[in-house]
Amino acid sequence: MVVVALVLIAALSFPLRDVLYSGISGVVVSSSLLSAIVIFCSDALLKLLVLGAVALTITCWFRDRPPFLSLASGGIGAGIGYVLSELIKAIFREERPCNSLDVLTAMACPASGDWSWPSNHSVVAAAIATACTLVVPKLAKYAIPLAIVIGLSRVGVGAHYFHDVVSGLALGTLSVIIAVKVLPELLQKLVPARYWVSL
């Protein structure tokens, strides 16, 4: 249901992509403080989310097999989502808005040929947030807002259109949901029981 909603939002926002992009990135670039905050959110929060997921995965390895298998499956799903994102970029080759529009941006624009749709940051952020939420539902109140902020910050710094971000969130979420449904049983067969540690 969440993925369908995200796809609809992406589709509906596509015709307004220039307006949304100029509005969001314009507000950010007009304030040095806001620019610094958004740049921080764009990369540092993604690293924080990755670190949190790694810590949770290590904890589950030592404590509980099923959550570890779900997290490991989610990690594989995140990787698949990223690869799919790169393939989509290579096929559709949407130019970055900062390259196709005459605008100032908070961050240097990626070179032409570093395609825009979908946003890889958003794919990875949504994938990690989804995996952590599926394993520990209480983390949803932290992980999901973090993923959304990371995605929107990519528009704020001038690197992506709004629909790039929402599409990335949908792709990351869907890839992990499918992986967590399909892979844990396979992983359990691949990892011998002697490798599991119980505290």
FIFI-856966 format. One line per field, with one value per residue: residue number from 1; residue in three letters; chain; x, z, y of N, C-alpha, C in turn. Coordinates in steps of 0.2 Angstrom, whole numbers, plus 5000, padded with zeros to 4 digits. Atoms other than C-alpha are relative to their C-alpha. Example, Ala and Ser with C-alpha at 12.3 -4.5 7.8 and 13.67 -1.06 7.14 Angstrom:
<sites>
seq <- (1_2)
type <- (ala_ser)
mol <- (A_A)
n_east <- (5004_4996)
n_up <- (5000_4999)
n_north <- (4994_4994)
ca_east <- (5062_5068)
ca_up <- (5039_5036)
ca_north <- (4978_4995)
c_east <- (5004_4996)
c_up <- (5000_5003)
c_north <- (5006_5005)
</sites>
This chain:
<sites>
seq <- (1_2_3_4_5_6_7_8_9_10_11_12_13_14_15_16_17_18_19_20_21_22_23_24_25_26_27_28_29_30_31_32_33_34_35_36_37_38_39_40_41_42_43_44_45_46_47_48_49_50_51_52_53_54_55_56_57_58_59_60_61_62_63_64_65_66_67_68_69_70_71_72_73_74_75_76_77_78_79_80_81_82_83_84_85_86_87_88_89_90_91_92_93_94_95_96_97_98_99_100_101_102_103_104_105_106_107_108_109_110_111_112_113_114_115_116_117_118_119_120_121_122_123_124_125_126_127_128_129_130_131_132_133_134_135_136_137_138_139_140_141_142_143_144_145_146_147_148_149_150_151_152_153_154_155_156_157_158_159_160_161_162_163_164_165_166_167_168_169_170_171_172_173_174_175_176_177_178_179_180_181_182_183_184_185_186_187_188_189_190_191_192_193_194_195_196_197_198_199)
type <- (met_val_val_val_ala_leu_val_leu_ile_ala_ala_leu_ser_phe_pro_leu_arg_asp_val_leu_tyr_ser_gly_ile_ser_gly_val_val_val_ser_ser_ser_leu_leu_ser_ala_ile_val_ile_phe_cys_ser_asp_ala_leu_leu_lys_leu_leu_val_leu_gly_ala_val_ala_leu_thr_ile_thr_cys_trp_phe_arg_asp_arg_pro_pro_phe_leu_ser_leu_ala_ser_gly_gly_ile_gly_ala_gly_ile_gly_tyr_val_leu_ser_glu_leu_ile_lys_ala_ile_phe_arg_glu_glu_arg_pro_cys_asn_ser_leu_asp_val_leu_thr_ala_met_ala_cys_pro_ala_ser_gly_asp_trp_ser_trp_pro_ser_asn_his_ser_val_val_ala_ala_ala_ile_ala_thr_ala_cys_thr_leu_val_val_pro_lys_leu_ala_lys_tyr_ala_ile_pro_leu_ala_ile_val_ile_gly_leu_ser_arg_val_gly_val_gly_ala_his_tyr_phe_his_asp_val_val_ser_gly_leu_ala_leu_gly_thr_leu_ser_val_ile_ile_ala_val_lys_val_leu_pro_glu_leu_leu_gln_lys_leu_val_pro_ala_arg_tyr_trp_val_ser_leu)
mol <- (A_A_A_A_A_A_A_A_A_A_A_A_A_A_A_A_A_A_A_A_A_A_A_A_A_A_A_A_A_A_A_A_A_A_A_A_A_A_A_A_A_A_A_A_A_A_A_A_A_A_A_A_A_A_A_A_A_A_A_A_A_A_A_A_A_A_A_A_A_A_A_A_A_A_A_A_A_A_A_A_A_A_A_A_A_A_A_A_A_A_A_A_A_A_A_A_A_A_A_A_A_A_A_A_A_A_A_A_A_A_A_A_A_A_A_A_A_A_A_A_A_A_A_A_A_A_A_A_A_A_A_A_A_A_A_A_A_A_A_A_A_A_A_A_A_A_A_A_A_A_A_A_A_A_A_A_A_A_A_A_A_A_A_A_A_A_A_A_A_A_A_A_A_A_A_A_A_A_A_A_A_A_A_A_A_A_A_A_A_A_A_A_A_A_A_A_A_A_A)
n_east <- (5004_4996_4997_5005_5001_4994_5000_5005_4997_4995_5004_5003_4995_4995_5002_4998_4993_4996_5002_4999_4993_4998_5002_4997_4993_5000_5001_4994_4994_5001_4997_4994_5001_5004_4996_4996_5004_5002_4994_4999_5005_5000_4995_4998_5006_5000_4995_5002_5004_4996_4996_5005_5002_4995_5000_5006_4998_4995_5004_5004_4996_4998_5006_5007_4999_5005_4999_4994_5001_5004_4996_4995_5004_5001_4994_4999_5006_4997_4995_5003_5003_4995_4998_5005_5000_4995_5003_5006_4996_4996_5005_5004_4995_5002_4995_5001_5003_4995_4997_5005_5004_4995_5002_4995_5001_4996_4994_4997_5004_4996_4999_5005_4999_5001_5007_5004_5005_5002_4994_4997_5000_5007_5000_4996_5003_5006_4998_4998_5006_5005_4997_5000_5006_5003_4997_5002_5005_5000_4996_5003_5001_4993_4997_5004_4999_4993_5000_5003_4996_4994_5003_5001_4994_4997_5003_4998_4993_5000_4998_5006_5007_5004_5003_4994_4999_5006_4999_4995_5003_5004_4996_4997_5005_5002_4995_4999_5006_5000_4994_5001_5005_4998_4993_4997_5000_4994_4994_4999_4997_4993_4995_5000_5002_4994_4998_5005_4998_5006_4998)
n_up <- (5000_5000_5007_5005_4998_5002_5007_5002_4998_5005_5006_5000_5000_5006_5004_4996_4998_5000_4995_4993_4999_4999_4994_4994_5000_4999_4993_4997_5002_4998_4993_4999_4994_5003_5005_4996_4997_5005_5002_4995_5000_5007_4999_4993_4997_5003_4997_4993_5001_5002_4994_4996_5002_4999_4993_4999_5003_4996_4994_5001_5001_4994_4995_5002_5007_5005_5001_5004_5007_5003_5002_5006_5006_5001_5002_5007_5004_5001_5005_5006_5002_5003_5007_5004_5001_5005_5006_5002_5002_5007_5006_5001_5001_4999_4998_4994_5001_4999_5006_5005_4998_4999_4992_4995_4996_4994_5001_5007_5004_5003_5007_5005_5001_4994_5001_4994_4998_4993_4996_4996_4993_4998_5000_4994_4994_4999_4999_4993_4995_5000_4997_4993_4998_5000_4994_4993_5001_4996_5003_5005_4999_5001_5006_5006_5001_5002_5007_5004_5000_5005_5007_5002_5000_5007_5004_4997_5002_5007_5004_5003_5000_4994_5002_4999_4993_4998_5004_4996_4994_5002_5002_4994_4996_5004_5000_4994_4998_5004_4997_4993_5000_5004_4999_4993_5000_5004_4996_4994_5002_5002_4994_4996_4993_4995_5001_4996_4993_4996_4994)
n_north <- (4994_4994_4999_4997_4993_4996_5000_4995_4994_4998_4999_4994_4995_4999_4994_4994_5002_4994_4996_5003_4999_4993_4997_5003_4999_4993_4998_5003_4996_4993_4999_5003_5004_5005_5003_5004_5005_5004_5004_5005_5005_5003_5006_5002_5004_5007_5004_5002_5005_5006_5002_5003_5007_5005_5002_5004_5006_5003_5002_5005_5006_5003_5001_5003_5002_4998_4993_4999_5002_4995_4994_5002_5000_4992_4998_5002_4997_4994_5000_5002_4994_4995_5002_4998_4993_4998_5003_4995_4994_5002_5000_4994_4995_4994_4996_4997_4994_4995_4999_4998_4994_4994_4998_5001_5005_5000_5005_5000_5005_5005_4999_5002_5007_5003_4999_4997_5004_4998_4998_5006_4999_5002_5007_5003_4998_5004_5007_5001_4999_5005_5006_4999_5000_5007_5004_4997_4995_4994_4995_4996_4993_4997_5002_4998_4993_4999_5001_4995_4994_5002_5000_4993_4996_5000_4994_4994_4998_4999_5006_5004_4997_5003_5007_5004_5002_5004_5006_5004_5003_5005_5006_5003_5004_5006_5005_5003_5003_5006_5004_5003_5006_5006_5002_5003_5007_5002_4999_5005_5006_4998_4999_5006_4998_4999_4993_4995_5000_4998_4997)
ca_east <- (5000_5014_5023_5007_5005_5023_5022_5006_5014_5029_5017_5007_5022_5031_5021_5026_5044_5052_5041_5043_5062_5064_5054_5062_5080_5077_5072_5088_5101_5094_5100_5117_5112_5098_5110_5122_5108_5102_5119_5122_5105_5109_5125_5128_5110_5112_5128_5120_5106_5118_5128_5112_5107_5124_5123_5106_5112_5127_5115_5103_5117_5122_5104_5090_5091_5075_5077_5095_5089_5076_5089_5102_5088_5084_5102_5102_5085_5094_5108_5096_5086_5102_5107_5090_5091_5107_5099_5084_5096_5106_5090_5080_5095_5086_5097_5100_5089_5104_5111_5095_5088_5097_5097_5109_5111_5117_5129_5140_5130_5135_5142_5131_5129_5127_5108_5094_5080_5078_5088_5100_5101_5082_5083_5096_5088_5071_5078_5087_5072_5060_5072_5074_5056_5051_5062_5059_5043_5046_5060_5048_5046_5065_5069_5055_5056_5075_5073_5061_5072_5087_5076_5070_5087_5092_5080_5085_5104_5099_5103_5086_5068_5055_5048_5066_5066_5048_5052_5068_5058_5046_5059_5069_5054_5048_5064_5066_5048_5050_5068_5062_5047_5057_5075_5076_5071_5085_5098_5094_5098_5114_5121_5125_5118_5135_5138_5124_5129_5116_5119)
ca_up <- (5000_5004_4988_4978_4987_4983_4965_4963_4972_4960_4945_4950_4954_4938_4928_4942_4943_4938_4950_4965_4962_4960_4975_4987_4981_4980_4998_5003_4993_4999_5017_5021_5038_5029_5015_5028_5037_5021_5015_5032_5030_5012_5017_5036_5040_5027_5035_5052_5045_5038_5054_5064_5053_5054_5073_5073_5062_5073_5088_5080_5074_5092_5100_5088_5072_5063_5065_5058_5043_5040_5041_5030_5018_5019_5016_5000_4995_4997_4986_4973_4974_4971_4956_4949_4952_4942_4928_4927_4927_4912_4902_4905_4906_4914_4916_4933_4936_4941_4924_4914_4923_4925_4945_4959_4970_4988_4982_4966_4953_4948_4930_4915_4913_4931_4929_4940_4940_4953_4967_4974_4991_4992_4987_5000_5014_5011_5010_5026_5035_5029_5034_5051_5053_5048_5061_5075_5072_5086_5075_5062_5071_5069_5053_5041_5045_5043_5026_5020_5026_5017_5001_5002_5006_4989_4981_4993_4988_4970_4965_4961_4956_4969_4958_4958_4977_4979_4965_4975_4991_4982_4974_4990_5000_4987_4985_5003_5006_4992_4999_5017_5011_4999_5006_5025_5022_5008_5020_5034_5023_5017_5034_5044_5062_5070_5064_5075_5092_5106_5121)
ca_north <- (5000_5012_5008_5011_5028_5033_5028_5038_5053_5052_5051_5065_5076_5073_5087_5099_5093_5110_5120_5108_5108_5126_5130_5117_5120_5139_5140_5130_5140_5157_5153_5148_5140_5130_5125_5118_5108_5101_5096_5087_5078_5073_5062_5062_5055_5041_5036_5036_5026_5013_5013_5009_4995_4987_4988_4981_4967_4963_4962_4951_4939_4936_4936_4930_4920_4925_4944_4942_4933_4946_4960_4950_4948_4967_4970_4960_4968_4985_4980_4973_4990_5000_4989_4991_5010_5011_5000_5012_5027_5019_5016_5032_5044_5058_5073_5081_5096_5106_5103_5106_5121_5138_5138_5140_5125_5122_5108_5107_5098_5081_5080_5077_5058_5055_5053_5059_5046_5038_5044_5031_5040_5038_5020_5015_5026_5018_5001_5002_5010_4997_4982_4990_4993_4975_4968_4980_4989_5002_5009_5015_5032_5035_5026_5031_5050_5049_5041_5054_5068_5060_5059_5077_5084_5078_5090_5103_5102_5103_5085_5078_5082_5078_5063_5056_5055_5048_5035_5030_5028_5017_5006_5004_4999_4987_4978_4975_4970_4957_4951_4949_4938_4927_4926_4921_4903_4902_4910_4898_4884_4892_4896_4880_4880_4879_4897_4904_4910_4911_4922)
c_east <- (5004_5004_4996_4999_5006_5000_4995_5002_5005_4997_4997_5004_5004_4998_5002_5007_5004_4998_5002_5008_5002_4998_5004_5008_5002_5000_5007_5006_4999_5002_5006_4999_4995_5004_5005_4996_4998_5006_5002_4995_5001_5005_5001_4994_5000_5005_4998_4995_5003_5003_4995_4998_5005_5000_4994_5001_5004_4996_4996_5004_5001_4993_4994_5001_4995_5000_5007_4999_4996_5004_5005_4996_4998_5006_5001_4995_5003_5005_4997_4996_5005_5002_4994_4999_5005_4998_4995_5003_5003_4995_4997_5005_4997_5005_4999_4996_5005_5004_4995_4996_5006_4999_5007_4998_5005_5007_5002_4996_5004_5001_4995_5002_5000_4992_4996_4995_5001_5006_5002_5000_4993_4999_5003_4997_4993_5001_5002_4994_4995_5003_5000_4993_4996_5002_4998_4995_5000_5005_4997_5000_5006_5002_4996_5001_5007_5001_4997_5004_5006_4998_4999_5006_5003_4997_5003_5007_5000_5001_4995_4994_4997_4998_5006_5000_4994_5001_5005_4997_4996_5004_5004_4996_4998_5005_5002_4994_5001_5006_4998_4994_5003_5007_5002_5000_5006_5006_5001_5003_5007_5005_4999_4998_5006_5003_4996_5003_4994_5003_4995)
c_up <- (5000_4994_4995_5001_4997_4993_4997_5001_4994_4993_4999_5001_4994_4995_5003_5002_5000_5006_5007_5001_5001_5007_5006_5000_5001_5007_5003_4998_5002_5007_5001_5006_4997_4995_5004_5003_4995_4997_5005_4999_4994_5001_5007_5002_4996_5003_5007_4999_4999_5006_5005_4998_5001_5008_5002_4998_5004_5006_4999_4998_5007_5004_4997_4992_4995_4998_4996_4993_4996_4998_4995_4994_4997_4997_4992_4996_4999_4995_4993_4998_4997_4993_4995_4998_4995_4993_4997_4998_4993_4994_4999_4999_5001_5003_5007_4999_5000_4993_4994_5001_5002_5008_5004_5005_5006_4999_4993_4997_4997_4992_4996_4999_5006_5001_5006_5003_5000_5004_5004_5007_5003_5000_5006_5007_5001_5001_5007_5005_5000_5003_5007_5003_5000_5005_5007_4998_5003_4996_4994_5001_4999_4992_4994_5000_4998_4992_4996_5000_4996_4993_4998_5000_4993_4995_5003_4998_4993_4996_4996_5000_5006_4998_5000_5007_5002_4996_5004_5006_4998_4998_5006_5005_4997_5000_5006_5003_4997_5003_5006_4999_4997_5003_5007_5000_4996_5004_5005_4998_4998_5006_5005_5007_5004_5000_5005_5007_5004_5007_5006)
c_north <- (5006_5001_5003_5008_5004_5000_5005_5008_5002_5001_5007_5007_5001_5006_5006_5000_5007_5005_4998_5001_5007_5003_4997_5002_5008_5002_4998_5005_5007_5001_4995_4995_4994_4995_4995_4994_4995_4996_4994_4994_4996_4994_4998_4995_4993_4996_4998_4995_4993_4997_4996_4994_4995_4998_4996_4993_4996_4997_4994_4993_4996_4998_4996_4998_5003_5008_5001_4998_5005_5006_4998_5000_5007_5003_4998_5004_5007_5000_4999_5007_5005_4998_5002_5008_5002_4997_5005_5006_4999_5000_5006_5006_5007_5005_5003_5007_5006_5001_5002_5006_5005_5002_4999_4994_5000_4996_5001_4994_4994_5001_4997_4993_4996_5001_5001_4995_4993_5002_4994_5001_4998_4992_4996_5002_4996_4993_4998_5001_4995_4993_5001_5000_4993_4996_5002_5006_5007_5005_5004_5008_5004_4999_5003_5008_5002_4999_5005_5007_5000_5001_5008_5005_5000_5005_5006_5002_5001_4994_4996_5004_4996_4993_4995_4996_4995_4993_4995_4997_4994_4994_4997_4996_4994_4994_4997_4996_4993_4995_4997_4995_4994_4997_4996_4993_4997_5001_4995_4994_5000_5000_4994_5003_5001_5007_5005_5000_5002_5002_4999)
</sites>
